[in-house]
């Protein structure tokens, strides 16, 4: 197999040099990929060391450079395992087989895609091509399998970084591209231009980076980092003409802090907790300690029973709404069929409108391979015994001057789904979530990763966001992504704040999914070209000895 050469005399962008000239020892490459996977995982909360989002892609590119495809597959598996298991370790709270199925499955998908990156590394312009590969790979994982699993996208590590404002310009995929480009330029600086003869096959890393000119790679790295960090100066946090404001509140009623799910979920107690917290908020409003909110948001599963079929639960919620005398968005599980809903309650009227969750959690609300799993686990008693039914449309609740777009938990990770609420007219976003399932053993990964996504959505769409969680972290987020107020976990809390109601559209929202489509399909086309050239060259190499023999 032949790889890329950067020789000025080379007539094409595909290599004439033997693969061995660029190849790192396979065992060292596997070790490096493991380090890269862990580094990338640590870029996300709870560690949240966002510069490591550059290091992970850099180490993967170095490990893959020049490898045979079967070794590249192994490198991809190792990187994926060391990335997804730490990132998603909180899934163990549901069941060990959920963690294993999800993380191993995602790692194998990542590994298959990593073969494509290995091929793109043969190009002269491989830093750009490989940055595009990250967008393409994330686009695949966002959609497949089981409707997609967008956790672990590079962009979602940047909620507190100076780079975050780029999401308001090019959307999340564009920022993923910029972060990956910084990583590939770093890898280029470490590897060096390959027009200089490379050390022998199997050389140690220090030999691979020795005595190579660094001017062009260093300039490329500085430029990429400058562009990414330059997002801090983008004027994207703009107020709408005649901007209105509203006082919004989030209720965190808390749940029984048990060590297992059956004991954790006492549905009546959970609803009572949220009603009691709402009553407390109402008392503080009556005492003029707090302003009366225009809207109150309860979290997902704040009513785990359908109020339409449980008169007691209906009465508890109805009384709490009457006490605060304001519209309340309640997270409820509706029956016949089973649906996860955001249900708007009005004082004196009860529930008047529903938003039905559209993207359901695999191995949570929907169980893939249910027939297989029930033979090897106690699935029916430990997880959702009946698949939820998804909704199919955006819903904007009209509450006075508020136009509320709701997404439930997992949905905040999907670009198009959140965008659909804004495009339907939302001037305020709510994220209803139940994090208790994933916090049983004290882990904060899911909670803080989801909060980071909500902060990025605030910047992307220039909207205030209210996050209501059963156990925390609940928060109210400004359109610039900063936190107005946030709660601690595993305690009852009522928070409120006055926030702007923005109606203007960001550039990212206007152009929609075009940046992702252009980058991803351009990468696919480039990859197809590399494969075609490689196949043609291998055929030529086979024919040349035969012609010489004749």
C-alpha positions as CSV (number, residue, x, y, z in Angstrom):
1,X,0.0,0.0,0.0
2,X,1.2,3.5,-0.8
3,X,0.9,6.7,1.2
4,X,1.0,10.4,0.7
5,X,4.3,12.1,-0.1
6,X,4.8,15.8,0.2
7,X,7.6,15.9,-2.4
8,X,7.3,19.0,-4.7
9,X,8.0,16.6,-7.6
10,X,5.0,14.4,-6.9
11,X,2.4,14.8,-9.7
12,X,-0.6,13.7,-7.5
13,X,-1.7,14.2,-3.9
14,X,-1.5,10.4,-3.2
15,X,1.7,8.9,-2.0
16,X,4.6,7.4,-3.8
17,X,6.5,6.7,-0.6
18,X,6.2,3.3,1.0
19,X,3.8,3.2,3.9
20,X,6.6,2.0,6.2
21,X,8.3,5.4,6.0
22,X,5.5,7.1,7.8
23,X,4.3,4.2,10.1
24,X,4.6,4.3,13.8
25,X,5.1,1.0,15.6
26,X,1.7,-0.6,16.0
27,X,1.9,-1.1,19.7
28,X,3.0,2.4,20.3
29,X,0.2,3.6,18.1
30,X,-2.3,1.7,20.1
31,X,-1.0,3.1,23.3
32,X,-1.1,6.6,21.8
33,X,-4.7,6.1,20.7
34,X,-5.7,5.1,24.3
35,X,-4.1,8.2,25.7
36,X,-5.9,10.2,23.0
37,X,-9.3,8.7,23.9
38,X,-8.9,9.5,27.6
39,X,-7.7,13.0,26.8
40,X,-10.7,13.7,24.7
41,X,-13.1,12.3,27.3
42,X,-11.5,14.7,29.9
43,X,-12.3,17.6,27.6
44,X,-16.0,17.1,28.6
45,X,-17.6,17.6,32.0
46,X,-17.2,16.8,34.8
47,X,-13.5,17.4,34.2
48,X,-14.2,19.9,31.5
49,X,-10.6,20.6,30.4
50,X,-11.7,22.0,27.0
51,X,-8.3,22.4,25.4
52,X,-8.0,18.6,25.5
53,X,-10.5,18.5,22.7
54,X,-7.6,19.5,20.5
55,X,-5.2,16.9,21.9
56,X,-7.5,13.9,21.4
57,X,-7.8,14.3,17.6
58,X,-4.1,15.2,17.3
59,X,-3.0,11.9,19.0
60,X,-5.4,9.9,16.9
61,X,-4.1,11.3,13.7
62,X,-0.5,10.6,14.7
63,X,-1.4,7.1,15.7
64,X,-3.2,6.4,12.4
65,X,-0.7,8.0,10.1
66,X,0.7,5.4,7.6
67,X,-0.9,2.4,9.3
68,X,-2.2,-0.6,7.5
69,X,-6.0,-0.7,7.5
70,X,-6.4,-3.6,9.9
71,X,-4.1,-1.8,12.3
72,X,-6.1,1.4,11.8
73,X,-9.3,-0.5,12.7
74,X,-7.6,-1.7,16.0
75,X,-6.5,1.9,16.7
76,X,-10.0,3.2,16.2
77,X,-11.4,0.5,18.5
78,X,-8.9,1.4,21.3
79,X,-9.5,5.1,20.9
80,X,-13.3,4.6,20.9
81,X,-13.2,2.4,24.0
82,X,-11.0,4.7,26.0
83,X,-13.2,7.7,24.9
84,X,-16.7,6.4,25.3
85,X,-16.4,4.3,28.5
86,X,-15.1,7.3,30.6
87,X,-17.4,9.7,28.9
88,X,-20.5,7.6,29.5
89,X,-19.6,5.8,32.7
90,X,-22.8,7.1,34.3
91,X,-24.8,4.7,32.2
92,X,-23.8,2.0,34.7
93,X,-26.5,3.3,36.9
94,X,-29.1,2.0,34.5
95,X,-27.5,-1.5,34.0
96,X,-24.1,-2.9,33.2
97,X,-25.3,-4.2,29.8
98,X,-26.6,-0.7,28.9
99,X,-23.1,0.7,29.4
100,X,-21.4,-2.2,27.6
101,X,-23.8,-2.2,24.6
102,X,-23.8,1.6,24.1
103,X,-20.0,2.2,24.7
104,X,-18.8,-0.8,22.8
105,X,-21.3,-0.2,19.9
106,X,-20.2,3.4,19.6
107,X,-16.5,2.4,19.7
108,X,-17.0,-0.1,16.9
109,X,-18.8,2.5,14.8
110,X,-16.0,5.0,15.5
111,X,-13.4,2.3,14.5
112,X,-15.0,1.6,11.2
113,X,-15.0,5.3,10.4
114,X,-11.4,5.6,11.6
115,X,-10.4,3.6,8.5
116,X,-11.6,6.6,6.5
117,X,-9.4,8.9,8.5
118,X,-6.4,6.6,7.9
119,X,-7.0,6.9,4.1
120,X,-7.4,10.7,4.3
121,X,-4.0,11.0,6.0
122,X,-2.5,10.1,2.6
123,X,-3.4,13.5,1.2
124,X,-1.1,16.5,1.0
125,X,-3.8,18.6,2.7
126,X,-4.6,16.0,5.3
127,X,-5.0,18.4,8.2
128,X,-8.0,19.9,6.5
129,X,-9.4,16.6,5.2
130,X,-9.1,15.0,8.7
131,X,-10.8,17.9,10.3
132,X,-13.7,17.4,7.8
133,X,-13.6,13.7,8.8
134,X,-14.6,14.6,12.4
135,X,-17.7,16.4,11.1
136,X,-18.5,13.5,8.8
137,X,-18.1,11.0,11.6
138,X,-20.2,13.0,14.0
139,X,-22.9,13.4,11.4
140,X,-23.0,9.6,11.1
141,X,-23.2,9.0,14.8
142,X,-25.8,11.7,15.2
143,X,-28.2,9.7,13.0
144,X,-27.3,6.0,13.3
145,X,-27.9,3.6,14.9
146,X,-31.2,3.8,16.8
147,X,-31.9,7.3,15.6
148,X,-28.4,8.5,16.5
149,X,-26.4,9.2,19.7
150,X,-24.9,12.7,19.5
151,X,-23.0,12.5,22.9
152,X,-19.3,13.1,22.6
153,X,-19.2,15.7,19.8
154,X,-16.2,17.9,19.9
155,X,-18.4,21.0,20.0
156,X,-20.1,19.9,23.1
157,X,-16.8,20.2,25.1
158,X,-16.7,24.0,24.4
159,X,-19.5,25.4,26.5
160,X,-17.1,27.4,28.7
161,X,-14.4,28.0,26.0
162,X,-13.7,31.3,24.1
163,X,-14.5,29.3,21.0
164,X,-18.2,28.8,21.8
165,X,-19.5,31.9,19.9
166,X,-18.7,30.2,16.6
167,X,-21.8,28.1,17.0
168,X,-23.9,31.2,16.5
169,X,-22.2,31.7,13.1
170,X,-21.7,28.3,11.6
171,X,-23.6,26.0,14.0
172,X,-22.1,23.2,16.1
173,X,-20.6,21.2,13.2
174,X,-18.6,24.2,12.1
175,X,-17.1,24.6,15.6
176,X,-16.3,20.8,15.6
177,X,-14.4,21.4,12.4
178,X,-12.4,24.3,13.9
179,X,-11.5,22.3,17.0
180,X,-10.5,19.3,14.9
181,X,-8.5,21.5,12.6
182,X,-6.5,22.8,15.5
183,X,-5.9,19.2,16.5
184,X,-4.8,18.1,13.1
185,X,-2.5,21.1,12.8
186,X,-1.0,20.2,16.1
187,X,-0.4,16.6,14.8
188,X,1.2,18.1,11.7
189,X,3.5,20.1,13.8
190,X,4.5,17.0,15.8
191,X,4.9,14.8,12.8
192,X,6.4,17.4,10.6
193,X,6.2,17.7,6.8
194,X,6.8,14.3,5.2
195,X,9.0,15.5,2.4
196,X,11.9,14.9,4.8
197,X,12.9,11.2,4.8
198,X,11.2,9.5,7.7
199,X,13.0,7.2,10.2
200,X,12.8,3.5,9.8
201,X,9.6,1.5,10.5
202,X,8.9,0.9,14.1
203,X,10.9,3.9,15.3
204,X,10.0,5.5,18.6
205,X,7.9,8.6,18.8
206,X,10.9,10.8,19.6
207,X,12.6,9.6,16.4
208,X,9.5,10.2,14.3
209,X,9.4,13.9,15.4
210,X,13.2,14.6,15.2
211,X,14.9,17.0,12.8
212,X,11.8,18.0,10.7
213,X,11.1,21.6,9.6
214,X,8.3,23.1,11.5
215,X,7.7,26.5,10.0
216,X,4.6,25.7,7.9
217,X,3.0,23.4,10.5
218,X,3.6,25.9,13.3
219,X,2.1,28.7,11.2
220,X,-0.9,26.6,10.4
221,X,-1.4,25.7,14.1
222,X,-1.2,29.3,15.2
223,X,-3.6,30.4,12.5
224,X,-6.1,27.7,13.4
225,X,-6.0,28.4,17.1
226,X,-6.2,32.1,16.5
227,X,-9.4,31.7,14.4
228,X,-11.0,29.3,16.9
229,X,-10.2,31.5,19.9
230,X,-11.2,34.6,17.9
231,X,-14.7,33.5,18.4
232,X,-14.6,35.3,21.7
233,X,-14.8,38.6,19.9
234,X,-17.7,37.8,17.6
235,X,-20.7,40.2,18.2
236,X,-23.3,37.5,18.4
237,X,-25.1,38.2,21.7
238,X,-27.4,40.7,20.1
239,X,-30.7,42.0,21.6
240,X,-33.8,42.1,19.5
241,X,-35.4,45.4,18.7
242,X,-38.0,46.2,21.3
243,X,-36.8,43.2,23.3
244,X,-39.1,42.1,26.1
245,X,-38.2,40.2,29.3
246,X,-40.0,37.7,31.5
247,X,-39.5,36.3,34.9
248,X,-39.1,32.5,34.7
249,X,-38.8,29.9,37.5
250,X,-37.5,26.3,37.6
251,X,-38.7,23.9,40.3
252,X,-36.3,21.1,41.5
253,X,-38.5,19.0,43.8
254,X,-35.8,16.3,44.4
255,X,-36.6,12.6,44.6
256,X,-35.9,9.9,47.3
257,X,-32.1,9.4,47.1
258,X,-32.0,5.6,47.0
259,X,-29.4,3.2,45.7
260,X,-31.5,1.5,43.2
261,X,-34.2,2.4,40.7
262,X,-37.1,0.6,42.2
263,X,-36.6,2.4,45.5
264,X,-35.8,5.6,43.8
265,X,-39.0,6.1,42.0
266,X,-41.9,6.6,44.3
267,X,-44.1,8.4,41.8
268,X,-46.5,10.0,44.3
269,X,-43.7,11.3,46.5
270,X,-41.9,12.9,43.5
271,X,-45.0,14.8,42.4
272,X,-45.6,15.9,46.0
273,X,-42.1,17.2,46.3
274,X,-42.5,19.4,43.2
275,X,-45.9,20.6,44.4
276,X,-44.4,21.5,47.8
277,X,-41.5,23.4,46.2
278,X,-44.0,25.3,44.1
279,X,-46.1,26.1,47.2
280,X,-42.9,27.4,48.8
281,X,-42.2,29.6,45.7
282,X,-45.8,30.9,45.9
283,X,-45.4,31.8,49.6
284,X,-42.3,33.8,48.8
285,X,-44.1,35.6,46.0
286,X,-47.0,36.5,48.4
287,X,-44.5,37.7,50.9
288,X,-43.0,39.9,48.2
289,X,-39.6,38.3,48.7
290,X,-39.6,37.3,45.0
291,X,-41.4,38.7,41.9
292,X,-44.3,36.6,40.5
293,X,-43.0,34.5,37.7
294,X,-44.5,34.6,34.2
295,X,-43.8,30.9,33.8
296,X,-42.8,28.0,36.1
297,X,-41.1,24.9,34.7
298,X,-41.2,21.5,36.4
299,X,-38.7,18.8,35.2
300,X,-39.2,15.7,33.2
301,X,-40.9,12.9,35.2
302,X,-42.1,15.3,37.8
303,X,-45.3,13.4,37.4
304,X,-44.4,9.8,36.6
305,X,-48.2,9.0,36.5
306,X,-50.6,10.2,33.9
307,X,-52.7,12.9,35.7
308,X,-55.6,12.0,33.4
309,X,-55.9,8.6,34.9
310,X,-54.9,9.4,38.5
311,X,-57.3,11.8,40.3
312,X,-54.9,12.2,43.3
313,X,-51.9,13.2,41.1
314,X,-54.2,15.5,39.1
315,X,-55.4,17.2,42.3
316,X,-51.8,17.7,43.6
317,X,-50.7,19.4,40.4
318,X,-53.9,21.4,40.1
319,X,-53.5,22.7,43.6
320,X,-49.8,23.7,43.1
321,X,-50.7,25.6,39.9
322,X,-53.5,27.4,41.7
323,X,-51.1,28.3,44.5
324,X,-48.6,30.0,42.3
325,X,-51.4,31.3,40.0
326,X,-49.2,31.1,36.9
327,X,-48.7,28.7,34.0
328,X,-46.7,25.7,34.9
329,X,-45.0,23.3,32.4
330,X,-45.2,19.9,34.0
331,X,-43.1,16.8,32.9
332,X,-45.5,13.9,32.8
333,X,-45.6,10.3,31.5
334,X,-48.8,9.9,29.6
335,X,-50.5,6.6,28.9
336,X,-52.2,4.8,26.1
337,X,-49.8,5.0,24.4
338,X,-46.9,5.7,26.8
339,X,-45.4,9.1,26.0
340,X,-42.9,11.4,27.6
341,X,-44.6,14.9,27.6
342,X,-44.2,18.5,28.6
343,X,-47.7,19.4,29.6
344,X,-48.8,23.0,30.1
345,X,-51.1,23.6,33.0
346,X,-53.1,26.9,33.5
347,X,-54.6,28.0,36.8
348,X,-58.2,27.0,37.0
349,X,-58.1,25.0,33.8
350,X,-55.6,22.2,34.2
351,X,-53.6,20.8,31.3
352,X,-54.3,22.6,28.0
353,X,-51.4,21.5,25.6
354,X,-48.8,18.9,25.3
355,X,-45.3,18.5,23.7
356,X,-44.4,14.9,23.1
357,X,-40.8,13.9,23.2
358,X,-39.6,13.1,19.7
359,X,-36.2,11.6,20.3
360,X,-36.3,8.7,22.6
361,X,-33.3,7.3,24.6
362,X,-32.0,4.0,23.3
363,X,-31.9,1.4,26.2
364,X,-34.0,3.8,28.3
365,X,-37.3,4.7,26.7
366,X,-36.8,2.4,23.8
367,X,-35.0,-1.0,24.1
368,X,-33.2,-2.2,21.0
369,X,-32.8,-5.9,20.7
370,X,-35.5,-6.4,23.4
371,X,-36.2,-10.0,22.4
372,X,-32.5,-10.9,22.7
373,X,-31.8,-9.0,25.9
374,X,-34.7,-10.5,27.8
375,X,-33.1,-13.9,27.5
376,X,-29.8,-12.8,29.1
377,X,-31.0,-10.2,31.7
378,X,-33.9,-9.3,34.0
379,X,-34.8,-6.6,31.5
380,X,-38.6,-6.5,31.9
381,X,-38.3,-5.6,35.6
382,X,-35.2,-3.4,35.6
383,X,-35.8,-1.2,32.6
384,X,-38.8,0.3,30.7
385,X,-41.0,-2.8,29.9
386,X,-42.9,-1.0,27.1
387,X,-41.3,1.2,24.5
388,X,-42.4,4.8,24.6
389,X,-44.2,6.3,21.5
390,X,-42.4,9.4,20.1
391,X,-44.0,12.7,19.1
392,X,-43.6,14.0,15.6
393,X,-43.7,17.8,15.7
394,X,-42.4,21.0,17.3
395,X,-44.8,22.6,19.8
396,X,-44.5,26.3,20.9
397,X,-46.5,27.1,24.0
398,X,-48.0,30.6,23.8
399,X,-48.0,32.0,27.4
400,X,-48.6,35.8,27.2
401,X,-45.5,37.4,25.7
402,X,-43.6,34.1,26.1
403,X,-43.3,31.7,23.1
404,X,-41.9,28.6,24.8
405,X,-40.1,25.9,22.9
406,X,-39.6,22.7,24.9
407,X,-37.1,19.9,24.6
408,X,-36.9,17.0,26.9
409,X,-33.6,15.7,28.3
410,X,-31.7,13.8,25.6
411,X,-33.3,15.9,22.9
412,X,-31.1,18.9,23.6
413,X,-28.2,17.1,21.9
414,X,-29.9,17.1,18.5
415,X,-29.2,20.2,16.4
416,X,-32.2,20.0,14.1
417,X,-34.7,19.2,16.8
418,X,-33.8,22.3,18.9
419,X,-33.6,24.4,15.8
420,X,-37.2,23.3,14.9
421,X,-38.5,24.9,18.1
422,X,-36.8,28.2,17.4
423,X,-37.9,28.2,13.8
424,X,-41.5,27.6,15.0
425,X,-41.3,30.9,16.8
426,X,-39.9,30.2,20.3
427,X,-38.4,33.2,22.1
428,X,-37.5,31.1,25.1
429,X,-36.3,27.5,25.4
430,X,-36.9,25.0,28.2
431,X,-35.0,21.8,28.9
432,X,-36.9,19.4,31.1
433,X,-34.7,16.6,32.4
434,X,-34.6,13.8,34.9
435,X,-31.0,13.2,35.9
436,X,-31.7,11.1,39.0
437,X,-31.3,7.8,37.1
438,X,-27.6,8.7,36.3
439,X,-26.7,10.2,39.6
440,X,-27.5,7.3,41.9
441,X,-23.8,6.5,42.6
442,X,-22.8,10.2,42.8
443,X,-21.6,10.6,39.2
444,X,-22.2,14.1,37.7
445,X,-21.1,13.4,34.1
446,X,-24.5,13.1,32.4
447,X,-25.9,16.1,34.4
448,X,-23.0,18.5,33.6
449,X,-22.6,17.3,30.0
450,X,-26.3,18.0,29.4
451,X,-26.0,21.4,31.0
452,X,-23.1,22.2,28.7
453,X,-25.3,21.3,25.7
454,X,-28.0,23.6,27.0
455,X,-25.5,26.5,27.3
456,X,-24.3,25.9,23.8
457,X,-27.9,26.0,22.5
458,X,-28.4,29.3,24.2
459,X,-25.4,30.8,22.3
460,X,-26.3,29.0,19.0
461,X,-29.9,30.5,18.9
462,X,-29.4,33.6,21.0
463,X,-32.1,32.5,23.4
464,X,-32.5,32.2,27.2
465,X,-32.8,28.6,28.4
466,X,-34.5,27.3,31.5
467,X,-33.2,23.9,32.6
468,X,-35.4,22.1,35.1
469,X,-34.1,18.8,36.7
470,X,-35.6,16.5,39.3
471,X,-32.4,16.4,41.3
472,X,-30.2,19.0,39.7
473,X,-28.4,20.7,38.2
474,X,-31.3,23.0,37.3
475,X,-30.3,26.4,35.8
476,X,-31.3,29.5,34.1
477,X,-29.0,30.4,31.2
478,X,-28.5,33.8,29.5
479,X,-28.4,34.0,25.6
480,X,-24.6,34.3,25.8
481,X,-24.4,30.9,27.5
482,X,-23.6,32.1,31.0
483,X,-25.4,30.9,34.1
484,X,-27.8,33.4,35.8
485,X,-28.4,30.9,38.6
486,X,-27.9,27.1,39.1
487,X,-28.7,24.6,41.8
488,X,-26.8,21.9,43.6
489,X,-27.8,18.3,43.3
490,X,-30.0,16.1,45.5
491,X,-31.9,18.8,47.3
492,X,-35.1,20.7,46.8
493,X,-34.7,24.1,45.2
494,X,-36.7,26.9,43.5
495,X,-34.9,29.3,41.3
496,X,-36.1,32.2,39.2
497,X,-34.6,35.1,37.2
498,X,-35.6,37.8,34.7
499,X,-34.4,36.9,31.2
500,X,-34.6,38.5,27.8
501,X,-37.1,37.1,25.2
502,X,-35.2,37.2,22.0
503,X,-36.8,36.9,18.5
504,X,-33.9,37.6,16.2
505,X,-32.3,34.7,14.2
506,X,-28.6,33.9,14.4
507,X,-26.6,33.3,11.2
508,X,-26.3,29.6,12.3
509,X,-30.1,29.3,12.5
510,X,-30.6,31.0,9.1
511,X,-28.2,28.7,7.3
512,X,-29.3,25.6,9.1
513,X,-27.6,22.3,8.4
514,X,-25.7,23.5,5.3
515,X,-22.2,23.8,7.0
516,X,-22.4,20.2,8.2
517,X,-23.8,19.0,4.8
518,X,-21.0,20.8,2.8
519,X,-18.2,19.6,5.1
520,X,-19.4,16.1,5.5
521,X,-20.2,15.4,1.8
522,X,-16.9,17.1,0.7
523,X,-15.1,14.7,3.0
524,X,-17.0,11.8,1.6
525,X,-16.1,12.8,-2.0
526,X,-12.5,13.3,-1.0
527,X,-12.4,9.9,0.6
528,X,-13.9,8.3,-2.5
529,X,-11.2,10.0,-4.7
530,X,-8.4,8.7,-2.4
531,X,-9.8,5.2,-2.6
532,X,-10.1,5.4,-6.4
533,X,-6.5,6.7,-6.9
534,X,-5.2,4.1,-4.5
535,X,-6.9,1.3,-6.3
536,X,-5.7,2.6,-9.7
537,X,-2.1,2.8,-8.4
538,X,-2.2,-0.7,-7.0
539,X,-3.4,-2.0,-10.4
540,X,-0.6,-0.1,-12.1
541,X,2.0,-1.5,-9.7
542,X,0.8,-5.1,-10.4
543,X,0.9,-4.5,-14.2
544,X,4.4,-3.0,-14.3
545,X,6.3,-6.2,-13.3
546,X,4.3,-8.2,-15.8
547,X,5.1,-5.8,-18.6
548,X,8.8,-5.8,-17.6
549,X,8.9,-9.6,-17.7
550,X,7.6,-9.5,-21.2
